[in-house]
Each structure stands twice: as C-alpha cells, then as structure tokens.
Amino acid sequence: MFSSNQEEGVLVLQGGGALGAYQAGVFEALHDAEIKPDWVAGTSIGAINSALIAGNPPERRVPAEFWHLVSSIGCSDSRIHSFHAARQACLSA
C-alpha cells in the first residue's frame, strides 16, 4: 500500500515503446523499497508491463527480467516466436 490512511495506491503505466524498459526499472525500485501498489493499469507497452506485474506471484513481478531477455536476443531469434514463449523463457531463466 502506498499510504497508511487506507487510501489505495495505483500504478498507471503509459504507452510509448522504449518507455517499457524504464517502467520496469521504476517498478523494480518500488519493489525494492517495498512499495506495493493495490492496482496496476497501463496502455500499449504499459499494459504489457502491467500484465507482467499483475500476472505473476510477488517474487516474480519485476518485469526487468522480461526486458533483459527481450533486449539480449533479437526478435528474429527462433526462441522468441510469441509473447508466451518470451514469458516462458523469463520464468525458466
């Protein structure tokens, strides 16, 4: 929770291509500081990060793992043929 007065904290992530990797870094910093949003929402690339955050257990919510994988191998790499394959590669890393 963002505050102690019963307000809910919301993390909203916008779209914009390269912002996705920056968003991952911001979320990682929030995670390290034990700041946990109650809600996560996003559009475009922000929606992908929101899904990575909301769709994983707390110990796997840092989307930086996904962005490291995506940036370390090209999209033409045969191991990355779909978003599902990228997610599975992150989970098994």
C-alpha positions as CSV (number, residue, x, y, z in Angstrom):
1,M,0.0,0.0,0.0
2,F,1.2,3.5,-0.8
3,S,0.0,5.1,2.5
4,S,-1.2,4.2,5.9
5,N,-4.5,6.1,5.8
6,Q,-6.4,3.4,3.9
7,E,-6.1,5.0,0.5
8,E,-5.4,2.7,-2.4
9,G,-2.2,3.1,-4.4
10,V,-2.5,2.9,-8.2
11,L,0.5,2.5,-10.6
12,V,-0.5,3.7,-14.1
13,L,1.9,2.9,-17.0
14,Q,1.6,4.7,-20.3
15,G,2.5,3.5,-23.8
16,G,5.5,4.5,-25.8
17,G,7.8,1.7,-26.9
18,A,11.1,2.3,-25.1
19,L,9.3,3.5,-22.0
20,G,8.7,-0.1,-21.2
21,A,12.2,-0.8,-20.1
22,Y,12.2,2.4,-18.0
23,Q,8.9,1.4,-16.4
24,A,10.5,-1.9,-15.5
25,G,13.3,-0.1,-13.6
26,V,10.8,2.2,-11.8
27,F,8.8,-0.8,-10.7
28,E,11.9,-2.6,-9.6
29,A,12.8,0.4,-7.4
30,L,9.3,0.5,-5.9
31,H,9.5,-3.3,-5.3
32,D,12.9,-2.9,-3.6
33,A,11.5,-0.2,-1.4
34,E,8.6,-2.5,-0.5
35,I,6.1,-0.1,-2.1
36,K,3.3,-2.2,-3.4
37,P,0.5,-0.7,-5.5
38,D,-3.0,-2.0,-5.0
39,W,-3.9,-1.6,-8.6
40,V,-1.8,-1.6,-11.8
41,A,-3.1,-0.4,-15.2
42,G,-1.5,0.5,-18.5
43,T,-1.9,1.2,-22.2
44,S,0.2,-0.2,-25.0
45,I,3.7,-1.2,-23.7
46,G,2.5,-0.1,-20.2
47,A,-0.2,-2.8,-20.5
48,I,2.4,-5.4,-21.1
49,N,4.3,-4.4,-18.0
50,S,1.1,-4.2,-16.1
51,A,0.3,-7.8,-17.1
52,L,3.8,-8.9,-16.1
53,I,3.3,-7.3,-12.7
54,A,-0.3,-8.4,-12.1
55,G,0.0,-11.8,-13.6
56,N,2.9,-13.1,-11.6
57,P,3.4,-14.0,-8.0
58,P,5.1,-11.3,-5.9
59,E,8.6,-12.8,-6.1
60,R,8.4,-12.8,-10.0
61,R,6.7,-9.4,-10.5
62,V,9.7,-7.5,-11.6
63,P,9.3,-7.0,-15.4
64,A,13.0,-6.2,-15.8
65,E,13.7,-9.9,-16.3
66,F,11.4,-9.8,-19.4
67,W,13.1,-6.6,-20.7
68,H,16.6,-8.1,-20.2
69,L,15.6,-11.2,-22.2
70,V,14.0,-9.1,-25.0
71,S,17.0,-6.9,-25.3
72,S,19.6,-9.7,-25.1
73,I,18.2,-11.7,-28.0
74,G,16.7,-10.3,-31.2
75,C,13.0,-10.6,-32.1
76,S,14.1,-12.7,-35.0
77,D,15.6,-15.3,-32.7
78,S,13.8,-18.6,-33.1
79,R,13.4,-18.9,-29.3
80,I,11.1,-15.8,-29.3
81,H,8.2,-16.6,-31.6
82,S,5.4,-15.3,-29.3
83,F,4.8,-13.3,-26.2
84,H,4.1,-16.6,-24.4
85,A,7.5,-18.0,-25.4
86,A,9.2,-14.9,-24.1
87,R,7.3,-15.2,-20.8
88,Q,8.2,-18.9,-20.5
89,A,11.9,-18.1,-21.2
90,C,11.8,-15.5,-18.4
91,L,10.3,-17.9,-16.0
92,S,12.8,-20.6,-16.7
93,A,15.9,-18.3,-16.6
